[in-house]
Amino acid sequence: MLKIDSRTRQPLYGVAASRRMEHTAQATLPPHVLMQRAGLVVARLALALAPHARHVWIACGPGNNGGDGLEAAMHLQRWGKAPVVTWLGSADKAPPDAAASCQRAAEAGVTFAATPPHDFDLCIDALLGIGADQRAPEGRMAHWIRLMNAGTSPVLAVDLPTGLHADTGAAAQHSVNASHTLSLLTLKPGLFTAQGRDAAGTIWLDELNVGHNPSAHQETIAPSAWLAGAPATAARRHASHKGSYGDVLVVGGAPGMTGAALLAASAALHAGAGRVLVGLLDGRTLAVDAHQPELMFRAVDALDFKGLTVVCGCGGGDAIREPLPRMLSTAAGIVIDADAINAIASDQQLQTLLIARATHLTATVLTPHPLEAARLLGCTAAEVQHDRLAAAQQLAQRFDCSVALKGSGSVIAAPGQTPVINPTGNARLATAGTGDVLAGMIGAGLATGVPAFQAACEAVYRHGLMADDWPRQPPLTASALSRSART
């Protein structure tokens, strides 16, 4: 059994792939063995999480997820606990394996009840698992979910919190908020994006002695996505100079929004760019920033974007529209954020220029939040959030570039690449300016020659990790975050 953390890259498999793997494993094993393994590991984790728990409520659904719970109840009973099972199924209608586990639980003396116990030390959610993709909780199941969420005892979800969509992380109206989730056989994408991170709690994986790498189906079933792992840190060569790490130009900072451009520039500087130039769109050309004298200010109209990595849109307002065609047409690399995204979304000519960049093998990264992504796709932010993986992939295909769709479990996608879900970051990033910092960090990666998709993955990971490592005091602010940016 593996506790999932943010350091190790992991394959993620959606419902269809997970079911195919399950069927392949069942075909090579005697009947009921896979469920017996699942129930045993659920019981073991329950015991480890709440070793002093006496009364355990196990809420079982009518299918095989419920069967896993029934099997776990049998073990807990034999180990001296007092499990109480509420079951939405019946022995005559349950799948064969679940019916067999029901009989084993009954023979062990497990208590079956029509209603949940009033007091319990631990709850095991074995209602739907990935079956939530076919049905939404209602009736008694919805009532039980409300009881779980209202209680103070820990909740262990089997395979997936009930009501959470395994592929997308979208939560149904009634869904379990688990303290821990034990994902069986495979890790599912929905655990790590949208509502998944809040719903799943601490995530564990047990491959049920099947494994992925040595199995025959590994050659034919590709991951739906990857969970990003910690990027490698390369030491800088002694025989290098500022030109070795490229030039980043930040274009933004319309009247009243100068800070956004300076935040992006600061992040690019601290993330390792060789030189950072700033072109402000508020009509000024500053001589120097006394707090960061390394930044070099230039008049945007006089700039030649060739050979530069441009970070554009940070606080750009409507003023970003005028230089945007030149930047799209000539910049060696470009990170398109905020107001530059909004300008492209409303202008077909700019969209054409953006798509054309791919024919020149130039590096391009879009960094939308859900509403900006919705504007580009011509849909609503709710539709983007309903399937973040699909939205990021649609953007990448439509505009032929890399995309970092920001939010809980940021999704990075690019044509020809398996999408990546980022596991780092927290709600401390929900403050003005942190997106500008991310754009500057991606720009620094592009300037040093890192390919666009990799630069986006690495910057998003490090950006979130800084928030995860942030001390309780002082509060996280974008300006402090920009100074903590690193390669």
N, C-alpha and C positions, 0 to 999 in steps of 0.2 A: 504494500500500500504506500502510495506516495502523496505527501502533502505538497500542493502546488504553490510555488512561490514565483516571484517575478524574474528570476535569474536564468531559468532554463527554458530554452526553446522547445515547444511542444506542438505536435500535430493536433488539429481539431477536426472532428468528423461530424457532419450533420446527420439528420435522422435516417435518410436513405442509406448512407454509407454505414452507419452504425448497425442498422438492421441487417444489412448484407453480411457484415462481419459476424453478427450474432448467429445468423443462419448457418454461415460457414463453420463456425465453432461448434454449433449444435450437431451438425452433420458428422463431425469427427468424434463426438463424445456420446456415451450412453445417455438415454433419456433422463432428464431431471438433474443431471450433474451440474449444468451451468447455474441453475437456480439454487441448488444446494451451496455452491461456492459463493454466490451472491449473498444469500442469507447469512452465511457464516461471517463474511467480512463486514456486513452491516452490523451484526451483533457484536463483533469484536471492536469495531470503531465506537459503537454506542457505549460499550463497557469502558473503553479508554477515555472517552470524553466525559462520562459521568459515572466514575467508578463507584460512588456511594449512592447512586440512584437506586431506589427500591421499586417505586411504582412507575412503570413505563407504559405510556399509551402508544399503541401502534395503529395508525389509521391506514387501512388497506383498501385499495381500489379493486375493481372487479377483474382486472387483467393480471399480466405477469409481474407488473410492478408491485401489485398487492401480494402476489405469491412470494416475492423476495421478502416482504415484510412478515408474512406468515412463517416463513422459514427462519427468519431472525427471531421471531417470538419463541419458537421452539427452543432455540439455543439459550435465550435469556431465561426461560423457565427452568431449563436444566441446570443453569448456573446459579440458581437461587434467587433470581429476581421475580417480580410479580407483574408480568406484562398483562395488559388488557388490550384485546384486539377488537376494534370495530371494523367490520368488513362490509363493503358494498356489494360483494359477490355472493355466490352460493356454490356449494360443492357440485351440484348437478349442471351448472352453467359455466363454471370456471374453465379456463384452458387446462389441459391435462397436468402440466407441471404445477400450476397453482393449486389445483385440486389435491394433488399428492402432498404438497406442503401444508395444506389445510388439515389433512388427515394426520400428518406428523405432529403438527401443533396441538391438535385435539388429544392425541394419544399421550403427549407430554404433559397434559394437564393445563394448557393455556386457557385463560378465561376469555370467552367471547361475550361481548356485550352489544346491545342495540344502540346504546348512547355512550359518548365518551365519559371517562371518569371525571369527577369534580377536581380531584387533586392528582397531579402527576409530577414526577421529578424530571422526566425526559419524554419528549414526543418524537416518534419516528414517522415521517411523512412518506408513506408508500402508496399514495393514491393513484397517480397517473404516470409520473416519469415522463418519458418522451411521448407517451400517449396523449399528452396535452395538445399535441399538434393536430389531433383528430377531433378533440372535444374540449369545450370550455367547462370549468367547474360550475355546477349549479345544484340546487336542491340541498340534500343532506351534505354533499361534498363541500359545497360553498359554506355551509354552516360550520362544518368541522374546521375549515381553513380559518374562519373568523375566530374560532376558539383557540387555535394554535397561535395565531398572531396576537391575540389579546393576552395570552399567558406570559408568565415571566420565566418559565422553564426553557431550557435550550431545545431547539428543534433540529433534528438530523433528517435531511431530505435524501431519499434514495434515488440516485441517478440524476434527478433534476427536481428543483422545487416545483410542486404542482402548480400549474397555471402559467409557468414560464415556457416560452417557445424555444425549443432546443437550437433551432437554426438561427434565430434572429435576436433573442433576448427580449422580445416584446412580452409584456406581462398581461394576462387576462384581467378582467375586472376583479375576480377573486383569485388571488395567488398567494402562495406561502412565502413568508419571509423567514428563511432558514438561518440558523446559526452556523451550520455546517452542511455541506453537500458532498456525498460520496458518489462520484461519477463512476459508473461501471463500464468496463470494457474499453470505452473511449471517452475523451474529453469533448464536450459539445461547445460549439462557438457561442451559443446564447448565454453561457455561463459568464462570459467575459465582456459583453458589450450591452449597450442600452440599459434595461432594468436588471440585467443579469448579475452584475457585481453587487448591487444592493440586496437582491433576493437570495443569492447563493451563500453568502457568508464565506467562511473558510472552505476552500475546495480541496477535495481529496480524490485520488484516482486509484482504482484497483482494476487491473486488466484480467482478473479472474484466471490467472495462469494460462491465458491464451496468448497475450503479447501481440505486438504489431510487426515488429521487424522480422522475426523468424517465420511468420505465417505466410501461407501461400497467397492469401488475398492481398498482401501488401503490394504486389506488382500491378494489380488491376484497380485498386481502390485508392485514389489519391486523396489527401486531406482536403477538406473544404476551405480551410484556412490554417494559418500558423499562429500560435501564441508567441509573440516576440520574446526573445531572450536577451540577456545583457550583451551589448555589442563589444567586440574586441577593442582594446585600447592599444593603438600603435605608437611606439616611441618615436619622437621626431629625430631625424638624422642630425648629427652635429654639423655636417657640411650642408647646411641649408640656410636660406635667408627669407626675408619677408615675401619676396616674389615667388617662393616655393609654395606659398599657401594662398595665393590668389587675392584678387581685389573684389570686395563686395560694395555695391552702391545701393544705398537705401533711398528710395524715392517715395515721399509721402509728406505728412505734416502740413496739411492745408490749414488755413487760419483757424486757430483754436484747438488744433490737434497736433501741434509740433511734438508733444511728448511721445506719441505713438511711434513716430519715425526715430526719435532718439532712443527709445527702448529697443527697437529692432537693431539699430546700429550698435548699441552697447552690447547686446547679446551676440551679434556677429563678431565683435571685437574680442569678447571674452571666450567665445567658442573657438577661436583660433584662426580667424581670417588674417591674412598677411597685412592688408590695409583695408580700412573702411572709410568710404566716402558717403556724404549725405547731401542729397538734393532736396531742399525743402520747397513745398508748394505754396507757402504763405507769402511769397514775394520777397523773402529775405535771403541773403547769403551771409550767414554768420561768419565772423572771423575765426572764432574759437569757442568751444564749450569748455569753460573753466574747470568743470568737474571731470571731463574726459577730453583732454587736449589732444589725444591721439586721433580723434575723429577729424576728418578733413571735409570742409564744406565747399560745395560747388554749385554754381547756377545750373539748373536743370537744362535750360535752353542751350547752353554751351557744351553740353556733355555729348561725347560719342560713346554709345553703349557697347560697341564691339569689344570683345575680349573681357567684358565685365560680367560678373554675376549680379543680377539686379534683384533686390527685394522691393516689391512695389505694392502700394495700396494701403500701407499702415497709416491710418489717419489721412488718407488721400482726398476724401470727399469727392465732389464733382471735378475738382481740378486734376485728378489723375487721368481723366479721359484724354486730355490733350497730348501728353507724352506717351501714352500707352501704346499706340500703334508703332512708334519707333522702337520702343522697348521690345515688343513682341517680335518685331521683324529682325532685330539686330543683336540683342543680348545673347551672350554665350550661354548663360544659364539664367533662369528666372524663377523666383518664388512669388506666386500671385496670391495676395491675401486681401481680405476685407473689402474696401471700396473698389479695388481693382477687379475683384470677382463680381461685385454688383454691376460695375460698368460693362463687363463682358456679357453678363447675363441679359442685359437689355440692348445689346448691339450685335447684330448678325455679322457685321464686317469684322468686329474684334474677335468673334468666335472663329471666323474663317482664318484670321491671322494666327490665332492660338493653335488651331488644328494643323496649320501649315508648318509650324515649328518642327513637328516630328519628322518631316521629310528631310530636314537638315541635320538630324541626329543631335539636336540641341536639348539640353536638360531643362525640363519644365516640371514644376510642382505646384499644384493647387492646394490651398489650405483652408477649405471652407468649414464653418460651423454649420449645423443642420439647416438653419434658415437660408444661408447663402447657397448651400447645396441645392435646396429646394428651388431657389430662383434659377439656378443653372439648368435644373431638370424640368422646370415647368410644373412643379407639383407643390404639395404643402410640406412644412417641416414635420408634421405628424407622420406623413407617408415616408419620409426619409428615415425617421426614428423607428418606424415599424419594421424596417429591414435595412439596417445600416450597411451590412455587407453588400447587399445588392445595389444600394444607392452609390456606394463608393466605386464599385465595379462599373456601373453604368457611366459614371462621370469619367472614369479612366478610359473606357472604350470610346465614348463620344468625343472627347477632346484629345485622345491619343497622348496621354501624359500620366505622370504619377499624381496621386491624390492622397492627401491626409485629411480624412473626415474626422474633425475634432469632436470630443464629447467623452462620456464615460466609456472606456474601451475604444479609444480612437482606432479607426480602420485605415490602413494604408493599402492602396491598390494601384496597379499599373497593368497595361496590356501585356499579356503573356506571363504574368506573375500570379502565383497563389497569394490571395490577400493575407495581410498580417493584422492581427488584433493586438493592441498594446496593453500590457497588464499594469503599467505603472501610472501614478497620478491619483489625485484625490480632489475633494471639493475645495481645498485651499486654492486651487487654480481658478476657481470661479470668482475672479476679480479682474477689473479692467486692466488691459495691457499685457496679460500673460500670453495671449495669442500673438501679439507683436514680437514678444521674446522668442516664441517658437519659430516664427518666420525668419528672424535673424539667425537662429541656430541652424536652420536648414540651409540658409544662404551660405553660411560659413563652410558647411560640409560640401556643397556644390563647388565653392571656390577652390577648395583643396583637391578637387578632382574625384570626389566620391560620386558614383552614379546616382541618379536622381532618386530611384526607389530606395536604395540603401541609405542615402542621406536622410530621406524622410523618416524611415524606420528608426534609424539611430537617434536622430534629434528628438523625435516624439518620445522615445524610451527615456532618454536622459532628462528631457524636460519634465516628464512625470516623476522620475526618480528624485529629482531635486525637491519636488513637493513632498514626496514620501519621506525624505530624510530631513525635512525642515523641522527645526526645533519648535516647541510650543510657543516660545517667545524669542524674538519679536514676531508679529504677524507677517505672513507672506505678502509681499507687495511685488508688483511687476519690476520695479526699479531694482529692488534687492535681488530678485530672481535673475535679472539680466546680468548682474555682476557675478552670479554664481554659475553662469553657463560655462560648460566645459566640453572638451572633445572626449 
